[in-house]
Amino acid sequence: MEQAASKTHHNESRLVDQERFRGVMSRFASGVSIITTRNAGVDYGLTASAVTSLSLLLICLNKASNTRDAIAEAQAFAVNILREDQSELARRFATSQPGKFEGQNISYGELGVPLLDNMLATMECRVVEIVSGGTHSIFLAEVQTA
């Protein structure tokens, strides 16, 4: 169950166009990860740069994503941290096209989620809370294996 994030009062006419905002933010250099899960026998995954460590791990996923729905159902996911030379893999998982896992060597971790081979690092996480934040869901999770 998602909780609504607290809202502050603002003038919506002053907000920047969402497409322009996404374009500007896409230029922001950050670490890139592939988030993966398995639900009802199907592997799901997407590219994410919104991964943060608190006392818990935090990821932000678009509510329209089928990977977001699968993680909410499975209550577990893996963070596969990419190496600098894996930009093609990041692009593959950034689309909504099927077949993202084709040709990839994967194993399944203790939580049953797909772990991509040849990563800089991987972590398996169990979801403890999901918070609604505009167009995205904010998943708070405990790292189970690293």
N, C-alpha and C positions, 0 to 999 in steps of 0.2 A: 504494500500500500504506500502510495506516495503522499508526502506532506507538501503543502504549498509553502514555498519560501516566503518570508515576510516581504511585503511590498513597501516601497517608499513612494511618496507623492512626487510625481514628475509631470512635465508638460510633454505629451506624446508628439506634438507638432515640432518639437526641438530635437527629436531623435534622428540620428543619421539613418539613411536608407540601409536596410539590412544587407543588400547585395554589396554595397560599397564597404560596409563594416566587415563582412566576411572576406572581401578582397584585401583589405588592409591587414586584417589579422592573419591571413594566409602567408604574409611576408615575414611574420614573426618567427625567428629562429628558435626552435625548441627540440627537445628529444622526441623521437617518434617511436611509437609502440604499436603492436598489433594486439588487439584485445580479442580473445577467443573463448568460446564456450561450446558446450554440447547439451542439447535438449531434445528429448524424445528420439534419440538416435541420429540426430542431424548436427553437423558441425556448423558453427556460425563464427564470423570474424569481421573485424573492421580496423581501419587505421585510426589511431588516436594520438593527439598531442596533449590533450587535457588529462594528464595523469600527475597526481600530486601526493606526496607523503605527508601525513599528519601523524598522530598516534595510530591512525588508520590510513589506508590507501584510499584516494578519491579519484574516480573517473567520471567524466561527463559525456553522455551519449545522447544524440538526437532522438527525440521521442518517436520519430517516423522510422527509425532503424529496426529491422527485424532482429539484429543482434541484440539490441537493447531489450526487446521483448523476450528473447531467449534467455538472456542473463537474469532478467526479473523472474522468470519461471524456474530456471535451474538453480538460482541463488549462489552460483559459483562462476568464476572466470579466471583466465590466465592473462597476465601481462607479458608479452613477448617483446623485449627491448631490442630494437634493430641496431645493427652495426651501420657505420657510415656508408658502406658500399651496398646497402640493401634498399635503395630508393625504388627500384622496380617492384619489389615486394610490397612496399608501402603503397605505391600507386595501385597495385592489384587489389589490395584490401580496402582501398578508399572508394571503390565503386560498389554499386548494389548488384553487380552482375553475379550470376551463379558460377560455381567452379573455382572459387578462390583457393581452395585447398588442393586442386588438381596438380600433380607433379611435385607436391611438397612432401618432404619427409616429416612425419609427425608421430608423436607418441602421446599417450594419455596419462595424465598425472594422477596423483592420489585422489583428487576430487573429480576425476573423470573428464576433465576438460582437455582440449587439444593443446599440446605444446609443440611449437615449431622448432625444428632442429636448426642448429647453426646460429643461434641468437647470441647477442652480447650477454643477456641474462634473461631468466624467466621467473615469474612468481605466480603461484596459485593463490587465489583469494576467495574468501567466503563473504557474501553480502551480509551486512548487518543492518543497513538502512538505505532507503531510496527516498530522495527529496526532489520535489519538482522545482525546476528553475527555468521558467520561460519555456523555450522550445526544447529544452534538454532535461534529462533526468540525471541527478547527481547520485552516484552510487558510493556509499561508504562501505569499506570492506576490510576485513582482517586478513593479513597475509598469513597463509598456512604453510607454504613451502617457498623457498628461494634458493 
